[in-house]
Amino acid sequence: MLVFVGLVLGEVAFDDPAFHKKELTLLSSRHAVAKDFVRIIQHMEAGRIDAAPWITHRAAAEQWPEVFESWLHPEAGLLKGMVSF
């Protein structure tokens, strides 16, 4: 599976035979602008969106250097990591 996140001001190309050979799936996500974040934060503050289930990992700032690398591994199951300062 390929996941393309971001915005490129140009063409994105890939080798079609290699894409089909590996039977890949392509997913994409558009970019977000500042007003999108403002709207979502307002929904969270109003209690219409509960982000707590998305937070899978937490660490205190002093733990960050020790836990960061382990969070990078797929088996860690990281969805959203929070670091408290």
TIRO-2110 file (N, C-alpha, C; in Angstrom, 1 decimal):
// TIRO-2110
0.8, -1.2, 0.0, N, 1, A
0.0, 0.0, 0.0, CA, 1, A
0.9, 1.2, 0.0, C, 1, A
0.5, 2.2, -0.8, N, 2, A
1.2, 3.5, -0.8, CA, 2, A
0.2, 4.5, -0.3, C, 2, A
0.7, 5.4, 0.6, N, 3, A
-0.1, 6.5, 1.1, CA, 3, A
0.6, 7.8, 0.8, C, 3, A
0.0, 8.6, 0.0, N, 4, A
0.5, 9.9, -0.4, CA, 4, A
-0.2, 11.0, 0.4, C, 4, A
0.6, 11.7, 1.3, N, 5, A
0.0, 12.7, 2.1, CA, 5, A
0.8, 14.0, 1.7, C, 5, A
0.0, 15.0, 1.4, N, 6, A
0.7, 16.3, 1.1, CA, 6, A
0.2, 16.9, -0.2, C, 6, A
0.9, 17.9, -0.6, N, 7, A
0.5, 18.7, -1.8, CA, 7, A
1.8, 18.9, -2.6, C, 7, A
1.8, 18.5, -3.8, N, 8, A
2.9, 18.7, -4.7, CA, 8, A
2.4, 19.6, -5.9, C, 8, A
3.1, 20.6, -6.1, N, 9, A
2.8, 21.5, -7.2, CA, 9, A
3.4, 21.0, -8.5, C, 9, A
3.0, 19.9, -8.9, N, 10, A
3.5, 19.3, -10.1, CA, 10, A
2.9, 17.9, -10.3, C, 10, A
3.5, 17.1, -11.1, N, 11, A
3.0, 15.8, -11.4, CA, 11, A
3.7, 14.8, -10.4, C, 11, A
2.9, 13.7, -10.1, N, 12, A
3.5, 12.6, -9.4, CA, 12, A
3.4, 11.4, -10.3, C, 12, A
4.5, 10.7, -10.5, N, 13, A
4.5, 9.6, -11.4, CA, 13, A
5.1, 8.4, -10.7, C, 13, A
4.7, 7.2, -11.2, N, 14, A
5.3, 6.0, -10.8, CA, 14, A
5.3, 5.0, -11.9, C, 14, A
6.1, 3.9, -11.8, N, 15, A
6.2, 2.9, -12.8, CA, 15, A
5.0, 2.0, -12.8, C, 15, A
4.2, 2.1, -13.8, N, 16, A
2.9, 1.3, -13.8, CA, 16, A
3.2, -0.2, -13.7, C, 16, A
4.1, -0.8, -14.5, N, 17, A
4.3, -2.3, -14.3, CA, 17, A
4.7, -2.7, -12.9, C, 17, A
5.5, -1.9, -12.3, N, 18, A
5.9, -2.2, -10.9, CA, 18, A
4.7, -2.1, -10.0, C, 18, A
3.9, -1.1, -10.2, N, 19, A
2.7, -0.9, -9.4, CA, 19, A
1.8, -2.1, -9.5, C, 19, A
1.5, -2.5, -10.7, N, 20, A
0.6, -3.7, -10.9, CA, 20, A
1.3, -5.0, -10.4, C, 20, A
2.6, -5.1, -10.6, N, 21, A
3.3, -6.4, -10.2, CA, 21, A
3.1, -6.6, -8.7, C, 21, A
3.2, -5.6, -8.0, N, 22, A
3.1, -5.7, -6.5, CA, 22, A
1.7, -5.6, -6.0, C, 22, A
0.7, -5.4, -6.9, N, 23, A
-0.7, -5.2, -6.6, CA, 23, A
-0.9, -4.2, -5.5, C, 23, A
-0.3, -3.0, -5.7, N, 24, A
-0.4, -2.0, -4.7, CA, 24, A
-1.7, -1.3, -4.7, C, 24, A
-2.0, -0.7, -3.5, N, 25, A
-3.1, 0.2, -3.4, CA, 25, A
-2.6, 1.6, -3.1, C, 25, A
-3.2, 2.6, -3.8, N, 26, A
-2.7, 3.9, -3.6, CA, 26, A
-3.8, 4.7, -2.9, C, 26, A
-3.5, 5.4, -1.8, N, 27, A
-4.4, 6.2, -1.1, CA, 27, A
-3.7, 7.6, -1.0, C, 27, A
-4.6, 8.6, -1.0, N, 28, A
-4.0, 10.0, -0.9, CA, 28, A
-4.9, 10.8, 0.0, C, 28, A
-4.2, 11.9, 0.5, N, 29, A
-4.9, 12.8, 1.4, CA, 29, A
-4.6, 14.2, 1.0, C, 29, A
-5.5, 15.0, 0.9, N, 30, A
-5.3, 16.4, 0.5, CA, 30, A
-4.6, 17.2, 1.7, C, 30, A
-4.1, 18.3, 1.4, N, 31, A
-3.5, 19.2, 2.4, CA, 31, A
-4.6, 19.9, 3.2, C, 31, A
-4.3, 20.4, 4.3, N, 32, A
-5.2, 21.2, 5.1, CA, 32, A
-4.7, 22.6, 5.2, C, 32, A
-5.6, 23.5, 5.3, N, 33, A
-5.2, 24.9, 5.5, CA, 33, A
-5.5, 25.4, 6.9, C, 33, A
-5.0, 26.5, 7.3, N, 34, A
-5.2, 27.0, 8.7, CA, 34, A
-6.6, 27.0, 9.2, C, 34, A
-7.5, 27.4, 8.3, N, 35, A
-8.9, 27.5, 8.7, CA, 35, A
-9.5, 26.1, 9.1, C, 35, A
-9.0, 25.1, 8.4, N, 36, A
-9.4, 23.7, 8.7, CA, 36, A
-9.1, 23.3, 10.2, C, 36, A
-7.8, 23.7, 10.6, N, 37, A
-7.4, 23.4, 11.9, CA, 37, A
-8.2, 24.2, 13.0, C, 37, A
-8.5, 25.5, 12.7, N, 38, A
-9.3, 26.3, 13.6, CA, 38, A
-10.7, 25.6, 13.8, C, 38, A
-11.3, 25.2, 12.7, N, 39, A
-12.6, 24.6, 12.8, CA, 39, A
-12.6, 23.3, 13.6, C, 39, A
-11.6, 22.5, 13.4, N, 40, A
-11.5, 21.2, 14.1, CA, 40, A
-11.3, 21.4, 15.6, C, 40, A
-10.4, 22.4, 15.9, N, 41, A
-10.1, 22.7, 17.3, CA, 41, A
-11.4, 23.2, 18.0, C, 41, A
-12.2, 24.0, 17.3, N, 42, A
-13.4, 24.5, 17.8, CA, 42, A
-14.4, 23.4, 18.1, C, 42, A
-14.4, 22.4, 17.2, N, 43, A
-15.3, 21.2, 17.5, CA, 43, A
-14.8, 20.4, 18.7, C, 43, A
-13.5, 20.3, 18.8, N, 44, A
-12.9, 19.6, 20.0, CA, 44, A
-13.2, 20.3, 21.3, C, 44, A
-13.0, 21.6, 21.3, N, 45, A
-13.3, 22.4, 22.5, CA, 45, A
-14.7, 22.4, 22.9, C, 45, A
-15.6, 22.3, 21.9, N, 46, A
-17.1, 22.2, 22.2, CA, 46, A
-17.5, 20.8, 22.6, C, 46, A
-16.6, 19.8, 22.5, N, 47, A
-16.9, 18.5, 22.9, CA, 47, A
-17.6, 17.7, 21.8, C, 47, A
-17.6, 18.2, 20.6, N, 48, A
-18.2, 17.5, 19.4, CA, 48, A
-17.3, 16.4, 18.8, C, 48, A
-16.0, 16.6, 19.1, N, 49, A
-15.0, 15.6, 18.6, CA, 49, A
-14.2, 15.2, 19.9, C, 49, A
-14.1, 13.9, 20.1, N, 50, A
-13.4, 13.4, 21.2, CA, 50, A
-12.1, 12.7, 20.7, C, 50, A
-11.0, 13.4, 20.9, N, 51, A
-9.7, 12.9, 20.3, CA, 51, A
-9.0, 11.9, 21.2, C, 51, A
-9.5, 11.7, 22.4, N, 52, A
-8.8, 10.8, 23.3, CA, 52, A
-8.6, 9.4, 22.8, C, 52, A
-9.6, 8.8, 22.1, N, 53, A
-9.3, 7.4, 21.5, CA, 53, A
-8.2, 7.4, 20.5, C, 53, A
-7.8, 8.5, 19.9, N, 54, A
-6.7, 8.5, 18.9, CA, 54, A
-5.4, 8.5, 19.6, C, 54, A
-5.3, 8.9, 20.8, N, 55, A
-4.0, 9.0, 21.5, CA, 55, A
-3.6, 7.6, 22.0, C, 55, A
-2.6, 7.0, 21.4, N, 56, A
-2.2, 5.7, 21.7, CA, 56, A
-1.0, 5.6, 22.6, C, 56, A
-0.2, 6.7, 22.6, N, 57, A
1.1, 6.7, 23.3, CA, 57, A
1.2, 8.1, 24.0, C, 57, A
1.8, 8.0, 25.2, N, 58, A
2.0, 9.3, 26.0, CA, 58, A
3.4, 9.2, 26.6, C, 58, A
4.1, 10.3, 26.7, N, 59, A
5.4, 10.3, 27.4, CA, 59, A
5.6, 11.7, 28.0, C, 59, A
6.3, 11.8, 29.0, N, 60, A
6.7, 13.1, 29.6, CA, 60, A
7.9, 13.6, 28.8, C, 60, A
8.2, 14.8, 28.8, N, 61, A
9.3, 15.4, 28.0, CA, 61, A
10.6, 14.8, 28.3, C, 61, A
10.8, 14.5, 29.6, N, 62, A
12.1, 13.8, 29.9, CA, 62, A
12.2, 12.4, 29.4, C, 62, A
11.1, 11.7, 29.1, N, 63, A
11.1, 10.4, 28.6, CA, 63, A
11.3, 10.4, 27.0, C, 63, A
11.1, 11.5, 26.4, N, 64, A
11.0, 11.6, 24.9, CA, 64, A
12.2, 11.0, 24.3, C, 64, A
13.5, 11.3, 24.7, N, 65, A
14.6, 10.7, 24.0, CA, 65, A
14.7, 9.2, 24.1, C, 65, A
14.1, 8.6, 25.1, N, 66, A
14.1, 7.2, 25.3, CA, 66, A
13.0, 6.5, 24.5, C, 66, A
11.9, 7.1, 24.3, N, 67, A
10.7, 6.4, 23.7, CA, 67, A
10.6, 6.7, 22.2, C, 67, A
11.2, 7.8, 21.7, N, 68, A
11.0, 8.3, 20.4, CA, 68, A
11.2, 7.1, 19.3, C, 68, A
12.4, 6.5, 19.4, N, 69, A
12.7, 5.5, 18.4, CA, 69, A
11.7, 4.3, 18.4, C, 69, A
11.3, 3.9, 19.6, N, 70, A
10.4, 2.8, 19.7, CA, 70, A
9.0, 3.1, 19.1, C, 70, A
8.6, 4.3, 19.1, N, 71, A
7.3, 4.7, 18.5, CA, 71, A
7.4, 4.7, 17.0, C, 71, A
8.6, 4.7, 16.4, N, 72, A
8.7, 4.6, 14.9, CA, 72, A
8.4, 3.3, 14.3, C, 72, A
8.5, 2.2, 15.1, N, 73, A
8.3, 0.9, 14.6, CA, 73, A
6.8, 0.5, 14.4, C, 73, A
6.4, 0.0, 13.3, N, 74, A
5.0, -0.4, 13.1, CA, 74, A
4.4, -1.2, 14.2, C, 74, A
5.2, -2.1, 14.8, N, 75, A
4.6, -3.0, 15.8, CA, 75, A
4.2, -2.2, 17.1, C, 75, A
4.7, -0.9, 17.2, N, 76, A
4.3, -0.1, 18.3, CA, 76, A
2.9, 0.3, 18.3, C, 76, A
2.3, 0.3, 17.1, N, 77, A
0.9, 0.6, 16.9, CA, 77, A
0.6, 2.1, 17.2, C, 77, A
1.5, 3.0, 16.9, N, 78, A
1.3, 4.4, 17.2, CA, 78, A
0.3, 5.0, 16.2, C, 78, A
-0.7, 5.6, 16.8, N, 79, A
-1.6, 6.4, 16.0, CA, 79, A
-1.4, 7.9, 16.3, C, 79, A
-1.4, 8.3, 17.5, N, 80, A
-1.1, 9.7, 17.9, CA, 80, A
-0.3, 9.6, 19.2, C, 80, A
0.9, 10.2, 19.2, N, 81, A
1.7, 10.3, 20.4, CA, 81, A
1.7, 11.7, 21.0, C, 81, A
1.5, 11.7, 22.3, N, 82, A
1.5, 13.0, 23.0, CA, 82, A
2.7, 13.1, 23.9, C, 82, A
3.4, 14.2, 23.9, N, 83, A
4.5, 14.5, 24.8, CA, 83, A
4.1, 15.7, 25.7, C, 83, A
4.2, 15.4, 27.0, N, 84, A
3.8, 16.5, 28.0, CA, 84, A
5.0, 17.2, 28.4, C, 84, A
4.9, 18.6, 28.4, N, 85, A
6.0, 19.4, 28.8, CA, 85, A
5.7, 20.1, 30.1, C, 85, A
END
